[in-house]
Amino acid sequence: MAKLPELQNTQVDAIPGIVNSVRSAFHAQKTKPLEFRLVQLRKLYWGLKDNEDAIALACKEDLGKGHFEANLTELDFCLNTIIYCCDKLPTWAKDESAADIPLANKLLTPKIRKDPLGCVLIIGPYNFPVNLVIAPLAGAIAAGNTVVIKPSENAPKVAAVLQKIIEEHLDPTCYAVVQGAIPETTALLDQKWDKIFYTGGVSVGTIIAKKAAETLTPITLELGGRNPAIVTKNADIRLAARRLLWGKIVNAGQVCISQNYTLVDKEVLDQFVDQMKLAMKEFYPTGTRHTDDFGRIINNRQWQRLKTMVTDSKGKILMGGEMDEADKYIEPTMIQVDSIHDSLIVDESFGPLMPILPVENLNEAIRIANEVHATPLGLYPFGNKAETDRCLQEIRSGGASVNDGFMHGSLPTLAFGGIGDSGQGAYRGQASFDCFTHKRSITSTPSWMEGMLNVRYPPYTGKLKKMRAMSEMKPNFNREGKVKFSLISFLLRLGAGTKGGGLMRYIVLIIGKISIVVTLESSTNAKQ
């Protein structure tokens, strides 16, 4: 791909036909065979691999991403995701034996079958325009769905490259790309889907959720949040500064899971600020303006939004602050604020802005984190184990990285998702397959069981006692909610809390006895 293709919006009146065609391919059972899915995934891999230069160039033109970052956060992430899906798909797609089935019901051979949902829509964002389209697409393909992809119009170069790759390498009857902005997205949402997967902001996510609710369409929403970082006086301050700075320089801070603000114990505030400045000098000896290792804001509208947040802030700039609208450049900027109502905290910045709010202690930090946003996408506590454990216990979040920036969101095989208004549903790793899969419960009742099933047919006179004898479970707790002590149960389980635990203790006991017998016999033989 010597020259980047130009983005061409899809004709709005053509969208219903595109969707119907892709839906028809699903109903024709085309995507059901595992081998078909695997072939599509393999072709997608080589489509990306063979166009890696075009992808890197498109990321550079759209977001100012350097070669290293474009490969690390976009291309390589996707290639590894696809290989992982190919390796695991035969296992993921197998029928599962149903768990916790009583012995009498096992005759029905209950199982869980993994069915594709159908025809799904994936709407991608601009910040990681390859990664956050291809990763869910790989899961949708692996699960056996047909897919319509809507890349972000705010990253037009990447959107055009992705369309070319998908159209040239995947089956065009099963996978289609629709390009455009609000009119085209609205037309897509007017169609009936078996699932909608959206990554982006809360406002658009709310619109999509409302539209999906009209037809009871299931959705996965990967949104964002005002994610807190907490640095206690017992934290490794140097590591905290380096790792949190990294979280705000990747993609010029346009990362939904990077920390939105940092709560720092007043006792170590000066040390933290000094270490942040040292880390900046180490990472960027000549600054961030003229380096391939620091990106740009996606467009002038977002640049202006970030500038306004800084202008409206009552805080004090401690580091950075340089801005250039023509270049869409904003230097990594650390600002000390004194209120949770500051403009840099009340809204998600989604840029290289690092507000710092000093706190008296961990109690205050936890209270503030819960007050600013009760259900953020990420949480980043730095401190000793007791302190970080307490943060995890008392602050909800979609995910968390202890003593690090958004490391949990960097693992392609770890389930990722939000909670509350930071998102719903999860994907990546097996979760991507599950995200686009319906787990269908199936039983098969043999004809010879009819006599045993007579109890379920009318007339019911005299049958309730028999039915209860077959199915009733007895509680092991009293009316006060206390567990009843049973000597027999205690002995059978060797004091373990569960049957499985008791079985393991018996196995260990038997092995121990065998070992003793063998040792004694060996000792006897040696003496003879």
C-alpha positions in Angstrom: 0.0 0.0 0.0 2.3 2.8 -1.3 -0.3 5.6 -0.9 -2.9 6.0 1.8 -6.5 5.6 0.5 -8.9 8.5 0.9 -11.9 8.2 3.2 -15.2 8.0 1.4 -18.4 8.2 3.4 -20.9 5.5 2.7 -24.2 6.6 1.1 -26.8 6.7 3.8 -29.5 5.1 1.6 -27.1 2.2 1.0 -26.7 1.3 4.6 -29.9 -0.8 5.0 -28.9 -3.0 2.0 -25.4 -3.5 3.4 -26.8 -4.6 6.8 -29.4 -6.9 5.2 -26.7 -8.5 3.1 -24.5 -9.2 6.0 -27.5 -10.5 8.0 -28.4 -12.8 5.2 -24.9 -14.3 5.3 -25.4 -15.2 8.9 -28.8 -16.8 8.3 -27.2 -18.8 5.6 -25.0 -20.4 8.3 -21.8 -19.2 6.5 -19.9 -18.1 9.6 -20.8 -21.1 11.8 -18.1 -23.6 10.8 -14.9 -23.2 13.0 -12.7 -23.6 10.0 -14.3 -20.6 8.3 -13.8 -18.4 11.3 -10.2 -19.5 11.6 -9.5 -18.7 8.0 -11.0 -15.3 8.4 -8.9 -14.6 11.4 -5.7 -15.7 9.7 -6.5 -13.6 6.7 -7.1 -10.6 8.9 -3.8 -11.2 10.6 -1.9 -11.1 7.2 -4.0 -8.2 6.1 -2.7 -6.2 9.0 0.8 -7.5 8.9 1.2 -6.8 5.2 0.0 -3.3 5.6 1.9 -2.4 8.8 3.7 0.6 7.1 0.4 2.0 6.0 -1.1 1.6 9.5 1.9 3.3 11.1 1.7 6.2 8.6 -2.0 6.6 9.1 -1.6 6.7 12.9 1.1 9.3 12.4 -1.1 11.5 10.2 -4.2 11.2 12.4 -2.7 11.3 15.9 1.0 12.1 15.5 1.8 8.6 16.9 5.5 7.7 16.5 6.5 4.4 14.9 7.2 2.6 18.2 3.9 3.6 19.8 1.9 2.8 16.7 3.3 -0.7 16.6 3.2 -1.3 20.4 -0.3 0.0 21.1 -2.0 -0.7 17.7 -0.5 -3.2 15.3 1.3 -5.6 17.6 -1.5 -5.7 20.1 -3.9 -6.7 17.4 -1.6 -9.3 15.8 -1.1 -11.0 19.2 -4.8 -10.9 19.8 -5.6 -12.6 16.6 -3.0 -15.4 17.1 -4.4 -15.9 20.6 -7.9 -16.3 19.3 -6.8 -18.8 16.6 -5.0 -20.9 19.2 -7.8 -20.9 21.7 -10.9 -20.9 19.5 -11.3 -24.7 19.2 -11.3 -24.9 23.1 -13.6 -21.9 23.5 -16.2 -23.1 21.0 -16.6 -26.6 22.5 -19.8 -27.5 24.3 -19.4 -27.4 28.0 -20.8 -29.9 30.5 -23.2 -28.0 32.8 -22.0 -27.5 36.3 -23.8 -28.4 39.6 -26.3 -30.8 38.1 -27.9 -33.2 40.6 -27.2 -36.9 39.8 -30.8 -37.6 38.8 -30.7 -34.8 36.2 -27.5 -35.9 34.6 -29.6 -38.4 32.6 -30.7 -35.4 30.6 -27.1 -34.8 29.5 -27.3 -31.0 30.2 -24.7 -28.9 28.4 -23.9 -25.4 27.3 -23.5 -24.7 23.6 -21.7 -21.6 22.4 -23.9 -20.0 19.7 -23.0 -16.7 17.8 -25.3 -13.8 18.5 -25.9 -13.0 14.8 -25.2 -9.8 13.0 -23.3 -7.3 15.2 -22.3 -3.7 14.9 -18.9 -2.4 16.1 -18.4 1.3 16.4 -14.8 2.3 17.0 -13.2 5.4 18.6 -10.4 7.7 17.4 -7.8 7.4 20.2 -6.7 3.8 19.3 -8.4 3.5 16.0 -6.9 0.2 15.0 -6.7 -1.6 18.3 -10.2 -0.7 19.5 -11.7 -1.9 16.2 -9.7 -5.0 15.5 -9.7 -6.4 19.0 -13.5 -6.7 19.3 -13.7 -7.6 15.6 -11.5 -10.6 16.2 -13.8 -11.7 19.1 -16.9 -11.3 16.9 -15.3 -13.3 14.1 -14.1 -16.0 16.5 -17.6 -16.3 17.9 -19.1 -16.9 14.5 -20.9 -13.6 13.9 -21.2 -11.4 10.8 -20.1 -7.9 11.4 -20.5 -4.3 10.2 -17.7 -2.1 11.3 -18.0 1.7 11.7 -14.5 3.2 12.3 -14.2 6.7 13.8 -14.4 9.5 11.2 -12.1 11.5 13.5 -9.2 9.3 12.5 -9.9 9.3 8.7 -6.6 7.9 7.5 -6.8 4.9 9.7 -10.5 4.4 8.9 -9.7 4.3 5.2 -6.8 1.9 5.7 -8.9 -0.4 7.8 -11.6 -0.5 5.2 -9.2 -1.4 2.5 -7.7 -4.2 4.6 -11.1 -5.7 5.6 -12.6 -5.5 2.1 -9.5 -7.1 0.5 -8.9 -9.9 3.1 -12.2 -10.8 4.7 -15.3 -12.4 3.1 -17.3 -9.3 1.8 -20.6 -11.1 2.3 -20.0 -11.5 6.0 -18.0 -8.4 7.0 -18.6 -4.8 5.9 -17.3 -1.4 6.7 -19.5 1.7 6.8 -17.8 5.1 6.9 -19.2 8.4 7.9 -20.2 10.6 10.9 -23.5 11.4 12.6 -25.9 10.7 9.7 -24.3 7.4 8.8 -24.1 6.3 12.4 -27.7 7.3 12.9 -28.7 5.2 9.9 -26.8 2.2 11.3 -28.5 2.5 14.7 -31.9 2.5 12.9 -31.2 -1.1 11.8 -31.9 -4.1 14.0 -28.8 -5.7 15.5 -28.1 -8.7 17.5 -25.5 -6.8 19.4 -23.9 -3.3 19.4 -20.3 -2.8 20.6 -19.3 0.8 21.2 -16.1 2.4 22.4 -16.1 6.1 23.1 -17.5 8.8 25.2 -20.4 8.7 27.7 -22.7 11.2 25.8 -22.7 9.1 22.6 -22.8 5.9 24.7 -26.0 7.1 26.3 -27.5 7.8 22.9 -26.6 4.3 21.7 -27.9 2.7 24.8 -31.3 4.5 24.4 -31.5 3.5 20.8 -30.6 -0.1 21.5 -33.2 -0.2 24.3 -36.0 0.5 21.8 -35.4 -3.0 20.3 -34.0 -4.6 23.4 -30.6 -5.0 21.6 -27.8 -6.1 23.9 -24.9 -3.7 24.0 -21.3 -3.5 25.3 -20.2 0.0 26.2 -16.5 0.7 26.7 -16.6 4.3 27.9 -14.3 6.3 30.3 -14.2 8.0 33.6 -12.6 10.3 36.0 -10.1 7.7 37.1 -8.2 8.4 40.4 -4.6 7.7 41.2 -3.7 7.7 44.9 -0.1 8.1 46.2 0.3 7.5 49.9 3.3 8.6 52.1 4.4 4.9 52.1 4.6 4.6 48.3 7.7 4.4 46.2 7.5 8.0 45.1 10.0 7.7 42.3 8.2 4.7 40.7 4.8 6.4 41.3 5.9 9.5 39.4 7.5 7.6 36.5 4.6 5.2 36.1 1.9 7.8 36.3 3.8 10.1 33.9 3.9 7.2 31.5 0.1 6.8 31.8 -0.3 10.4 30.6 2.3 10.5 27.7 1.1 7.4 25.9 -1.0 8.7 23.0 -0.7 12.2 24.4 -2.9 11.2 27.2 -5.8 10.3 25.0 -6.4 7.1 26.9 -9.8 6.3 28.5 -8.1 4.4 31.4 -5.3 6.8 32.2 -5.6 8.6 35.6 -7.6 11.7 35.4 -6.2 13.2 38.6 -3.8 12.2 41.3 -4.4 12.4 45.1 -1.1 12.8 46.8 -0.4 12.7 50.5 0.8 16.2 51.5 3.8 14.7 53.3 5.3 13.5 50.0 3.9 16.1 47.7 7.1 18.0 47.0 9.0 14.8 46.5 6.4 13.5 44.1 6.5 16.8 42.0 10.3 16.7 41.9 10.3 13.0 40.8 7.8 13.8 38.1 10.0 16.6 36.7 13.1 14.3 36.8 11.2 11.6 34.9 10.1 14.1 32.3 13.8 15.1 31.7 14.8 11.4 31.5 12.0 10.5 29.1 12.3 13.6 26.9 15.8 15.2 27.3 15.0 17.7 24.6 11.3 18.1 25.4 8.2 16.7 23.8 7.7 19.3 21.0 10.2 17.9 18.5 10.3 14.1 19.1 8.7 11.1 17.5 7.9 9.8 20.9 5.1 12.1 21.8 1.8 12.4 19.8 -0.7 15.2 19.1 -4.3 15.9 20.0 -6.7 14.4 17.4 -8.2 17.6 16.2 -8.6 21.3 17.0 -12.0 20.9 18.7 -10.4 18.6 21.3 -7.4 20.8 21.6 -9.5 23.8 22.3 -11.5 21.8 24.9 -8.3 20.9 26.7 -7.0 24.4 26.6 -10.3 25.7 28.1 -10.0 23.2 30.9 -6.5 24.6 31.8 -7.7 28.2 31.4 -10.7 27.7 33.6 -8.6 25.9 36.3 -7.8 27.8 39.5 -4.7 25.6 39.9 -1.0 26.3 39.6 1.1 24.9 36.8 4.0 23.0 38.2 5.4 21.6 35.0 4.7 22.0 31.3 2.0 24.3 29.9 3.2 24.9 26.4 0.5 24.7 23.7 0.3 25.2 20.0 -3.1 25.0 18.3 -1.7 24.9 14.8 0.3 21.8 15.6 -2.4 20.4 17.9 0.3 20.2 20.5 -0.1 20.2 24.3 2.9 19.6 26.5 2.5 17.2 29.4 1.3 19.6 32.1 1.2 19.0 35.8 -1.1 21.4 37.8 -1.7 21.5 41.5 -5.4 22.1 42.3 -7.1 22.7 45.7 -10.7 21.6 45.0 -12.6 18.7 43.6 -14.7 21.3 41.8 -11.8 22.5 39.7 -12.3 22.2 35.9 -9.5 19.7 35.6 -11.3 17.3 38.0 -15.0 17.7 37.3 -14.5 16.5 33.7 -12.5 13.8 32.1 -9.5 15.5 30.4 -8.6 12.8 27.9 -5.3 14.5 27.2 -1.8 15.1 28.7 -3.1 17.1 31.7 -2.1 15.9 35.2 -4.0 17.6 38.0 -2.6 16.9 41.5 -4.7 17.4 44.6 -2.9 17.2 48.0 -4.7 15.2 50.7 -4.1 14.8 54.5 -4.3 11.0 54.5 -5.6 7.9 52.8 -9.1 8.3 54.4 -9.5 11.7 52.7 -8.2 10.3 49.4 -10.7 7.4 49.4 -13.5 9.8 50.3 -12.6 12.2 47.5 -12.2 9.4 44.9 -15.7 8.1 45.7 -17.2 11.6 45.6 -15.6 12.6 42.3 -16.8 9.5 40.4 -18.3 6.5 42.1 -17.7 4.1 39.2 -14.6 5.1 37.3 -13.0 2.9 34.6 -9.7 2.6 36.3 -8.1 2.9 39.8 -4.3 3.4 40.4 -3.3 3.1 44.1 0.4 3.5 45.1 1.4 2.5 48.7 2.1 -0.5 50.9 0.0 -3.6 50.5 -2.4 -2.7 53.3 -3.1 0.7 51.7 -3.6 -0.6 48.2 -5.8 -3.4 49.4 -7.9 -0.9 51.2 -8.3 1.2 48.1 -9.4 -1.9 46.1 -11.9 -2.7 48.9 -13.4 0.7 49.3 -13.3 2.2 45.8 -15.1 0.6 42.9 -13.7 0.6 39.4 -13.9 -1.3 36.1 -10.3 -2.4 36.6 -7.2 -1.5 38.6 -3.4 -1.5 38.4 -1.7 -1.5 41.8 1.5 0.5 42.0 1.3 1.2 38.2 -0.4 3.2 35.5 -3.0 1.4 33.4 -1.1 -1.9 33.1 -4.2 -4.0 33.4 -5.5 -2.4 30.2 -2.3 -3.3 28.4 -2.7 -7.1 28.6 -4.4 -8.4 25.4 -5.6 -11.6 27.2 -7.1 -10.0 30.3 -10.8 -9.2 30.4 -11.3 -5.4 30.2 -14.5 -3.4 30.9 -16.2 -0.7 32.9 -18.7 -0.6 35.7 -21.7 1.7 36.1 -21.4 4.7 33.9 -17.9 3.9 32.8 -19.2 1.0 30.8 -20.9 -2.3 30.7 -19.6 -5.7 29.5 -16.1 -6.8 28.9 -13.8 -8.1 26.2 -10.2 -9.2 25.4 -8.9 -12.8 25.7 -11.7 -15.3 26.1 -14.0 -12.4 27.2 -14.0 -11.2 23.6 -15.4 -14.6 22.5 -17.9 -14.6 25.3 -18.9 -11.0 24.5 -20.3 -12.1 21.1 -21.6 -15.5 22.2 -24.9 -16.8 23.5 -24.4 -19.6 26.0 -27.4 -21.8 25.2 -28.5 -24.4 27.8 -29.5 -27.7 26.2 -30.9 -30.9 27.6 -31.9 -34.1 25.8 -34.6 -36.2 27.4 -34.5 -39.9 26.4 -37.8 -41.6 25.7 -37.2 -44.4 28.3 -37.4 -41.8 31.1 -41.1 -41.2 30.5 -42.1 -43.3 33.5 -39.9 -41.3 35.8 -41.4 -38.1 34.4 -45.0 -39.1 35.1 -44.9 -37.1 38.3 -45.0 -33.8 36.3 -48.2 -34.6 34.4 -51.7 -33.9 35.7 -53.6 -35.0 37.7 -51.3 -34.0 40.5 -53.2 -35.6 43.4 -50.7 -37.3 45.7 -47.7 -36.3 43.6 -46.3 -33.4 45.5 -44.6 -35.5 48.2 -43.0 -37.7 45.5 -41.8 -34.7 43.5 -40.2 -33.2 46.7 -38.6 -36.5 47.5 -36.9 -36.3 44.0 -35.8 -32.7 44.1 -36.1 -31.0 47.4 -32.9 -29.7 49.0 -32.5 -29.4 52.8 -31.0 -26.2 54.3 -28.0 -26.4 56.5 -28.9 -23.2 58.3 -31.5 -22.2 60.9 -34.0 -19.3 60.9 -31.4 -16.9 62.4 -29.2 -17.5 59.4 -26.7 -19.5 61.4 -25.2 -22.7 59.9 -26.2 -25.8 61.7 -23.3 -27.9 63.1 -23.4 -31.5 61.9 -20.8 -33.9 63.3 -21.3 -36.3 60.5 -20.8 -33.6 57.9 -17.7 -32.4 59.8 -16.2 -35.8 59.9 -17.0 -36.5 56.2 -15.3 -33.3 55.2 -12.5 -33.6 57.7 -13.3 -30.1 58.9 -13.1 -28.5 55.5 -15.8 -25.9 54.5 -16.8 -27.7 51.3 -17.1 -31.2 49.9 -14.3 -30.4 47.5 -12.1 -29.3 50.3 -12.9 -32.4 52.3 -12.1 -34.6 49.3 -8.7 -32.9 48.9 -8.0 -33.5 52.6 -8.8 -37.2 52.2 -6.5 -37.5 49.2 -3.7 -35.8 51.1 -4.4 -38.1 54.1 -4.3 -41.2 51.9 -1.1 -40.1 50.1 0.4 -39.5 53.5 -0.5 -42.9 54.8 0.9 -44.5 51.6 4.1 -42.6 52.0 4.4 -43.8 55.6 3.8 -47.4 54.6 6.3 -47.2 51.8 8.9 -45.6 54.1 8.4 -48.3 56.8 8.7 -51.1 54.2 11.9 -49.6 52.8 13.3 -49.2 56.3 12.4 -52.9 57.1 14.0 -54.1 53.9 17.1 -52.1 54.5 17.5 -53.7 58.0 17.1 -57.2 56.6 
